[in-house]
Amino acid sequence: MLRARGAAVLRRVEVVVDLNYVGLVLATLFFGLSVTPSLVPRDWLFQGLISGINAAIGYGLGCVLEWVFRRWVRSRIPIPSPSDRVRYAIKATVLVGCALVAALMLVQSARWQREITSLMGMAGTTTPAYLRTGLLSMAVGVVMVAAYRTVRVMVLGLARQLNRWVRVPREVAPAAGLLVLVVLAVTIFNGVASRAFFAVANSAFSVRNDRTTPYAVQPVAPERSGSPASLASWQSLGFEGRWFVSNGPSAAAITEVTGKTAREPIRAYVGLESVARDQTAAQLAVAELERTNAFEREAMVVVTTTGTGWVNGMAAGAVEYLYGGDTAIVATQFSYLPSVLSFLSDREKAAAASRELFDAVHERWAAQPEGHRPKLFVYGESLGSQGSEEAFDGLADLREEVDGALWVGPPNSNRLWRQFVDRRDPGTPAVAPVYADGLVVRFADDATDLDRAEPWREPRIAYLQHPSDPIVWWSADLIFTRPDWLSEPRGPGVSTQMRWAPFVTFWQVTADLTNAQGVADGHGHRYGSLVLDGWLAVGAPPGVDADVVESIRAALESAETYEREVK
């Protein structure tokens, strides 16, 4: 009697919970894989979200496999069903086993996270705190499974309608319903939904573009865009443009740091709303350079911005300090979207804006008499480096048209970067490649990589890239192919426990993209004052004193700290 009541209770619980135990096993497997080491450390909240999504994907796959087994194997091969007692014992064992495996993986993951943070000089997590990952993952997984079941109900409903109205056979109606739903979803996403999403995103981020931080004040110096003398109005520059022109070292600040009399640096910037109907952003940018007599300066830098129009203030300030303010830096905004979204929707726009700006500046620069032209450099970071590369057909074209190039944190899809890495000298690793003995192009994780004894011909091209930067190493190829950077000895800052697995590594590095800057300087996508070393190697004027360089570094790091605090 008691046993019968217990069995009845178990059956009622089973109906309410309705677990698929094959799905539960695969969900645990996917959860365990998601907490293995990746490129950058994760806190419990971020890991919980990622692991919950992973577990839900595994659960769904398990449901599909279990259905295939019932549909194609069990229906053809008679397999005796176990008794209720055996069945419940198996299910209880699966539940307990999955819980234990998940807990053990979390404990081990906490150790891995402490190893990664230690490699990066960051404070590590504690195991009890990291165990919260499991609870959050469970909640996220439940929500996603509920969404999946909603879709399943929709598919079955559509199947009934197909069977009723189109006379699709009952056996194939569910598959046909799923196919119709997938095609409809993909069509909508690729068309209406994707356009609507990016339109809404543009609208949302354009609101931020209209904001101005109280710490960005309209400049009065005519050398700055947005000043009363500028052809580009202050309000039209956008959030990032207003910050760029209102900050950075003045002539007085440069003199104080370097001990030498300095000029007021030129910062020319054109926002998305700066351009009139009868001109392009590049034309207005060149007009700003002409207004400020920029082509008479010692050095000029053409910057390709990231999505929102951001320019790395440390990279700009480094050039201005090194050249005593006798510089002109020009940039244009091509999007409202942050880099992650711009990477998905605006890559062609970034390339077109970069080509247009560089071609216009170079044409006007070439009109100057030889011997009276400023040194011409190009700079780009992240998506900006990809756009900047696209202004050139190849290495020969690049070296013919510029006096140097500095590209930071290049995405794996950069055309020129990809060619240099693929054709690197035999025996050199992907994370620290040497191309043609470093004669023209060099790659650097730190300053020592730039300061090799071998000759480096001018014009010089330098890439700054960290082995732990997911933006550099993310690629769709990770789905099926083990990358060189995980086949070779791990680069500095990367856990020796990180391994490649099909799909898993792709998903892990994809998740790392959103947390690429949540690390200490010198790791991930945080390059800090390494950009100063990059400019020293690529295009510094002769005779820069080492003590002055360290004073410049301190000033740049102080300015970056200030920007993070108030912007």
C-alpha positions in Angstrom: 0.0 0.0 0.0 2.7 2.4 1.0 4.8 1.4 -2.0 1.9 2.1 -4.3 1.3 5.5 -2.8 5.0 6.3 -3.2 4.9 5.2 -6.9 1.8 7.4 -7.4 3.5 10.4 -5.9 6.5 9.8 -8.1 4.3 9.6 -11.2 2.6 12.9 -10.3 6.0 14.6 -9.8 7.2 13.1 -13.1 4.2 14.6 -14.9 4.7 18.0 -13.4 8.4 18.2 -13.9 8.3 16.3 -17.3 12.1 16.0 -17.5 13.8 14.4 -20.5 16.7 12.5 -18.9 18.7 12.1 -22.1 18.4 15.9 -22.4 19.4 16.3 -18.7 22.6 14.2 -19.3 23.6 16.3 -22.3 22.6 19.5 -20.5 25.1 18.6 -17.8 27.8 17.8 -20.4 27.3 21.1 -22.1 27.3 22.9 -18.8 30.5 21.2 -17.9 32.1 22.2 -21.2 31.0 25.8 -20.8 32.9 26.3 -17.5 36.2 25.1 -18.9 38.9 27.7 -19.4 38.6 30.4 -22.1 40.7 33.4 -23.0 39.5 35.9 -20.4 38.3 35.3 -16.8 34.6 35.4 -15.9 32.7 36.3 -12.8 29.9 34.1 -11.5 27.1 36.3 -13.1 28.6 36.3 -16.6 29.5 32.6 -16.4 26.0 31.7 -15.1 24.3 33.3 -18.1 26.7 31.6 -20.6 26.4 28.2 -18.9 22.6 28.4 -18.7 22.4 29.0 -22.4 24.8 26.1 -23.0 22.9 23.8 -20.8 19.6 24.6 -22.6 21.2 23.8 -26.0 22.4 20.5 -24.6 19.0 19.7 -23.2 17.4 20.4 -26.6 19.9 18.2 -28.4 19.2 15.4 -25.9 15.5 15.7 -26.6 16.1 15.3 -30.3 18.3 12.3 -29.8 15.8 10.7 -27.5 13.0 11.2 -30.0 15.2 9.8 -32.8 15.8 6.7 -30.7 12.1 6.2 -29.9 11.1 6.9 -33.5 13.7 4.9 -35.4 15.1 2.3 -33.1 12.7 1.3 -30.4 9.8 1.2 -32.8 11.7 -1.4 -34.9 13.6 -3.4 -32.2 11.6 -4.7 -29.3 13.3 -3.5 -26.0 11.7 -4.7 -22.8 10.6 -1.8 -20.5 12.0 -1.9 -17.0 9.8 -2.0 -13.9 8.7 1.2 -12.2 11.2 0.6 -9.4 14.1 0.2 -11.8 13.0 3.1 -13.9 12.7 5.4 -10.9 16.1 4.2 -9.6 17.7 5.0 -12.9 16.1 8.4 -13.0 17.2 9.2 -9.4 20.7 8.1 -10.3 20.8 10.3 -13.3 19.5 13.3 -11.3 22.0 12.8 -8.5 24.9 12.1 -10.9 24.2 15.2 -13.0 24.0 17.3 -9.8 27.3 15.9 -8.6 29.1 16.4 -11.9 27.9 19.9 -12.2 29.0 20.7 -8.7 32.4 19.2 -9.2 32.9 21.1 -12.5 32.0 24.3 -10.7 34.6 23.7 -8.1 37.2 22.9 -10.7 36.1 25.9 -12.8 36.7 28.2 -9.8 40.3 26.9 -9.7 40.7 27.6 -13.4 39.3 31.1 -13.0 41.8 31.8 -10.2 44.6 30.6 -12.5 43.5 32.9 -15.3 43.1 35.9 -13.1 46.5 35.1 -11.5 48.1 35.1 -15.0 46.6 38.5 -15.6 47.5 40.0 -12.2 43.8 40.2 -11.1 42.0 39.2 -7.9 40.5 35.8 -8.2 37.1 34.4 -7.2 36.4 32.2 -4.2 34.9 28.8 -4.7 31.8 29.5 -2.5 31.1 32.7 -4.5 31.5 31.0 -7.8 29.0 28.2 -6.9 26.3 30.8 -7.5 26.9 30.1 -11.1 25.1 26.9 -10.9 21.9 28.4 -9.5 21.8 31.1 -12.1 22.6 28.6 -14.9 19.6 26.5 -13.7 17.3 29.5 -13.9 18.5 30.6 -17.3 18.2 27.0 -18.6 14.7 26.6 -17.3 13.6 29.8 -19.1 15.2 28.7 -22.3 13.6 25.2 -22.1 10.2 26.8 -21.5 10.8 28.9 -24.6 11.7 25.8 -26.5 8.5 24.0 -25.4 6.5 27.0 -26.5 8.1 26.7 -30.0 7.3 22.9 -29.9 3.7 23.7 -29.2 3.7 26.1 -32.2 5.3 23.4 -34.4 2.7 20.8 -33.4 -0.1 23.3 -33.9 1.2 24.2 -37.4 1.5 20.5 -38.1 -2.1 19.9 -37.3 -3.1 22.7 -39.6 -0.9 21.4 -42.4 -2.5 17.9 -42.0 -6.0 19.4 -41.9 -5.8 22.0 -44.7 -3.0 20.9 -47.0 -3.4 17.2 -46.5 0.2 16.7 -45.4 0.6 13.1 -44.1 0.4 12.9 -40.3 3.8 11.3 -40.2 5.6 14.1 -41.9 3.5 17.0 -40.7 5.6 17.8 -37.6 8.8 18.0 -39.7 7.0 20.1 -42.4 5.7 22.4 -39.6 9.2 22.8 -38.2 10.6 23.5 -41.7 7.9 26.1 -42.4 8.6 27.8 -39.0 12.4 27.8 -39.5 12.1 29.2 -43.0 9.7 31.8 -41.8 11.9 32.8 -38.9 15.1 32.9 -41.0 13.4 35.0 -43.7 12.0 37.4 -41.1 15.3 37.6 -39.3 17.4 38.2 -42.4 15.0 40.7 -43.7 12.4 42.6 -41.7 13.7 41.6 -38.2 17.4 42.3 -38.9 16.6 45.7 -40.5 14.2 46.5 -37.7 16.8 45.4 -35.0 19.6 47.5 -36.4 17.2 50.4 -37.0 16.0 50.3 -33.4 19.7 49.9 -32.2 20.7 52.9 -34.3 17.9 54.9 -32.9 18.7 53.9 -29.3 22.4 54.6 -29.5 21.8 57.9 -31.4 20.2 59.1 -28.1 23.5 58.5 -26.4 25.3 60.2 -29.3 23.3 63.4 -28.5 24.3 63.4 -24.9 27.4 65.3 -23.6 29.2 64.5 -20.4 29.8 67.5 -18.2 33.5 66.8 -18.5 33.4 67.5 -22.2 33.5 71.3 -22.7 33.4 73.1 -26.0 37.0 74.0 -27.0 37.9 77.6 -27.7 41.3 76.9 -29.4 40.8 77.1 -33.2 43.0 74.0 -33.6 40.0 71.9 -32.4 36.9 70.9 -34.3 33.8 72.1 -32.5 35.4 75.4 -31.5 33.8 78.7 -32.6 36.2 78.8 -35.5 35.4 75.2 -36.7 33.5 74.2 -39.8 32.0 71.3 -37.8 29.7 72.6 -35.0 30.1 71.4 -31.4 26.7 69.7 -31.2 27.2 67.8 -34.5 30.3 65.9 -33.3 28.4 63.3 -31.3 29.3 62.0 -27.8 32.6 60.5 -28.7 33.6 63.4 -31.0 32.9 66.0 -28.3 35.0 64.1 -25.8 37.9 63.7 -28.3 38.2 67.4 -29.2 37.7 68.7 -25.6 40.3 66.5 -24.0 43.9 65.5 -24.8 47.0 67.4 -23.9 47.3 71.1 -24.5 50.5 72.9 -25.6 51.0 73.9 -21.9 50.5 70.3 -20.7 52.9 68.9 -23.3 55.6 71.5 -22.3 55.2 70.6 -18.7 55.7 66.9 -19.3 58.4 67.0 -21.9 60.2 70.2 -20.7 60.2 71.6 -24.3 58.1 74.4 -25.8 55.1 72.8 -27.6 52.5 73.8 -30.2 48.8 73.4 -29.7 47.9 70.0 -31.3 45.3 69.9 -34.0 42.3 67.5 -33.5 39.9 67.5 -36.5 36.7 65.4 -36.1 33.6 65.1 -38.2 30.5 63.5 -36.7 27.6 61.8 -38.5 25.5 65.0 -38.1 28.3 67.4 -39.1 28.0 67.0 -42.9 25.8 69.2 -45.1 24.0 67.7 -48.1 26.4 69.0 -50.7 29.6 67.5 -49.1 31.0 64.2 -47.7 32.5 63.6 -44.3 35.9 63.3 -45.9 35.6 66.6 -47.7 34.6 68.4 -44.5 37.5 66.7 -42.6 40.0 67.9 -45.2 38.5 71.4 -45.0 39.0 71.3 -41.3 42.6 70.3 -41.8 43.1 73.2 -44.3 41.5 75.6 -41.9 44.0 74.8 -39.2 47.0 74.6 -41.5 47.4 71.0 -40.6 49.4 70.2 -43.7 52.2 72.3 -42.4 52.6 70.2 -39.2 55.4 67.7 -38.6 53.1 64.6 -38.3 49.6 63.8 -39.4 47.5 60.7 -38.3 44.4 59.5 -40.1 42.4 57.5 -37.6 39.6 55.1 -38.4 37.2 55.1 -35.4 35.4 52.2 -33.8 31.6 51.9 -34.1 30.4 54.9 -32.0 33.1 57.2 -33.3 35.5 56.5 -30.4 39.2 57.4 -30.7 41.7 56.0 -28.3 42.7 59.0 -26.3 46.0 57.4 -25.2 47.0 56.6 -28.8 46.2 60.2 -29.9 47.9 61.7 -26.9 51.0 59.6 -27.3 51.7 61.1 -30.8 51.0 64.6 -29.6 53.5 64.3 -26.7 56.2 62.7 -28.8 56.0 65.4 -31.5 55.7 68.3 -29.0 52.1 69.1 -30.3 53.3 69.6 -33.8 50.6 67.2 -35.0 47.3 66.9 -36.7 44.9 64.0 -36.0 41.8 63.5 -38.1 38.9 61.1 -37.7 35.3 60.7 -38.8 32.3 58.9 -37.2 30.6 56.3 -39.4 28.1 54.7 -37.0 26.1 55.2 -33.8 26.5 51.5 -32.9 29.1 50.1 -30.4 31.8 47.9 -32.0 30.2 44.5 -31.4 27.1 45.6 -33.3 29.1 47.5 -35.8 31.1 44.4 -36.5 27.8 42.6 -37.5 26.2 45.4 -39.5 28.7 48.2 -40.3 31.9 46.5 -41.5 31.4 47.7 -45.1 30.5 51.1 -43.8 33.7 51.3 -41.8 35.8 50.2 -44.8 34.1 52.7 -47.1 34.5 55.6 -44.6 38.1 54.7 -44.1 38.9 54.6 -47.8 37.1 57.9 -48.4 38.8 59.7 -45.6 42.3 58.4 -46.3 42.1 59.0 -50.1 40.9 62.6 -49.5 43.6 63.4 -47.0 46.3 61.7 -49.1 45.3 63.6 -52.2 45.5 66.9 -50.4 48.8 65.8 -48.6 50.4 64.9 -51.9 49.6 68.4 -53.3 52.1 69.8 -50.8 55.6 70.3 -52.1 58.0 67.4 -51.3 60.0 68.2 -48.3 57.1 70.3 -46.9 54.7 67.4 -46.2 54.0 66.1 -42.7 54.8 62.5 -41.9 51.6 60.6 -42.7 50.5 57.8 -40.4 47.4 55.6 -40.1 45.9 54.2 -36.9 43.0 51.9 -36.1 41.9 49.8 -33.2 39.6 46.8 -33.2 37.0 47.3 -36.0 38.9 50.6 -36.8 42.0 48.6 -37.7 39.9 46.5 -40.2 38.5 49.6 -41.8 41.9 51.3 -41.9 43.4 48.3 -43.6 40.8 48.4 -46.4 42.1 51.8 -47.6 45.0 49.9 -49.1 45.3 47.2 -51.8 48.2 45.4 -50.2 51.6 45.8 -48.4 53.2 47.5 -51.4 50.4 50.1 -51.7 50.5 50.7 -47.9 54.2 51.3 -47.8 54.1 53.6 -50.8 51.4 55.9 -49.4 52.2 56.2 -45.7 55.1 56.8 -43.4 53.9 54.2 -40.9 50.9 52.2 -39.6 49.9 51.2 -36.1 46.9 48.8 -35.8 45.7 47.6 -32.4 43.7 44.5 -31.5 43.0 43.5 -35.1 40.0 41.2 -35.7 40.8 37.8 -37.1 39.0 38.7 -40.3 41.4 41.6 -41.1 42.5 41.0 -44.7 46.1 42.2 -44.5 46.7 40.9 -41.0 45.4 37.5 -42.1 47.8 37.4 -45.0 50.8 38.3 -42.8 49.9 35.7 -40.1 49.2 32.9 -42.7 52.6 33.6 -44.4 54.6 33.9 -41.3 58.1 32.6 -41.1 58.3 28.8 -40.4 58.6 27.9 -36.8 57.1 31.2 -35.4 53.8 30.8 -33.5 50.5 32.4 -34.5 50.3 34.5 -31.3 53.8 36.0 -32.0 54.3 35.6 -35.7 57.4 36.9 -37.5 56.8 38.0 -41.1 59.8 38.2 -43.5 62.2 38.4 -40.6 60.3 41.4 -39.2 61.9 43.6 -41.9 58.7 45.6 -42.5 55.8 44.2 -40.4 56.0 43.3 -36.8 53.6 41.9 -34.2 53.8 42.8 -30.5 52.4 41.6 -27.2 54.7 43.9 -25.3 57.4 46.5 -26.0 60.2 43.9 -26.2 58.6 42.4 -29.3 59.0 45.8 -31.1 62.6 46.3 -30.0 64.3 43.4 -31.7 67.9 43.7 -32.9 67.1 42.9 -36.5 66.8 45.8 -38.9 63.3 47.3 -39.4 62.9 49.2 -42.6 60.8 52.3 -42.9 57.9 52.8 -43.4 57.1 50.5 -40.5 53.9 48.6 -39.9 53.1 47.3 -36.4 50.2 45.2 -35.0 49.6 45.1 -31.2 47.9 41.9 -30.2 47.6 40.0 -27.0 47.4 36.2 -26.9 44.4 36.5 -24.7 42.4 39.0 -26.9 39.3 37.2 -28.1 38.7 39.9 -30.7 42.0 38.9 -32.4 41.3 35.1 -32.2 37.6 34.8 -32.8 36.7 33.2 -36.1 33.9 31.1 -37.5 36.7 28.5 -38.3 36.8 27.6 -34.6 33.6 25.6 -35.1 35.3 22.8 -36.9 39.0 23.6 -37.0 41.6 23.6 -34.2 43.4 27.0 -34.6 47.2 27.2 -34.5 47.1 29.3 -31.4 45.6 26.3 -29.5 47.8 23.7 -31.2 51.0 25.6 -30.3 52.3 26.4 -26.8 49.9 28.9 -25.1 50.8 32.5 -25.3 51.3 34.6 -22.1 48.2 35.1 -20.1 46.4 32.1 -21.6 45.6 29.1 -19.4 47.5 26.0 -20.2 44.3 24.1 -19.5 42.4 25.7 -22.4 41.7 23.1 -25.1 40.0 23.1 -28.4 36.7 21.2 -29.0 34.4 21.5 -32.0 31.7 24.1 -31.4 32.6 24.5 -27.8 35.7 26.7 -28.3 33.8 28.8 -30.9 31.0 29.4 -28.4 33.5 30.1 -25.5 35.5 32.7 -27.5 32.2 34.2 -28.8 31.2 34.7 -25.2 34.6 36.2 -24.4 34.0 39.0 -27.0 31.6 40.7 -24.8 34.0 40.7 -21.9 37.2 41.4 -23.8 37.9 44.6 -21.9 37.0 43.3 -18.4 40.6 42.5 -17.6 43.8 44.3 -16.5 45.9 46.3 -18.9 48.3 44.2 -20.9 45.7 41.4 -21.4 42.5 40.8 -23.4 41.5 43.9 -25.4 43.2 46.3 -23.0 46.4 47.6 -24.6 47.0 50.6 -22.2 50.3 52.4 -22.7 51.6 49.8 -25.1 50.3 52.1 -27.8 53.0 54.6 -26.8 55.6 51.9 -27.4 53.9 51.2 -30.7 54.3 54.9 -31.8 57.9 54.9 -30.6 58.7 52.0 -32.8 56.6 53.1 -35.9 57.2 56.8 -36.1 58.8 58.6 -33.2 60.9 61.6 -34.0 64.7 61.1 -33.4 66.3 61.8 -30.1 63.4 61.1 -27.7 64.8 60.9 -24.2 64.0 57.7 -22.2 63.1 59.7 -19.1 60.8 61.9 -21.2 59.1 58.7 -22.5 58.4 57.6 -19.0 57.0 61.0 -18.1 54.7 60.8 -21.1 53.6 57.3 -20.1 52.7 58.5 -16.6 50.7 61.4 -18.1 48.9 59.1 -20.5 48.0 56.6 -17.8 46.7 59.4 -15.6 44.5 60.7 -18.4 43.1 57.2 -19.1 42.3 56.7 -15.4 40.5 60.1 -15.4 38.5 59.2 -18.6 37.3 55.9 -17.0 36.2 57.7 -13.9 34.2 60.5 -15.4 33.2 59.6 -19.0 
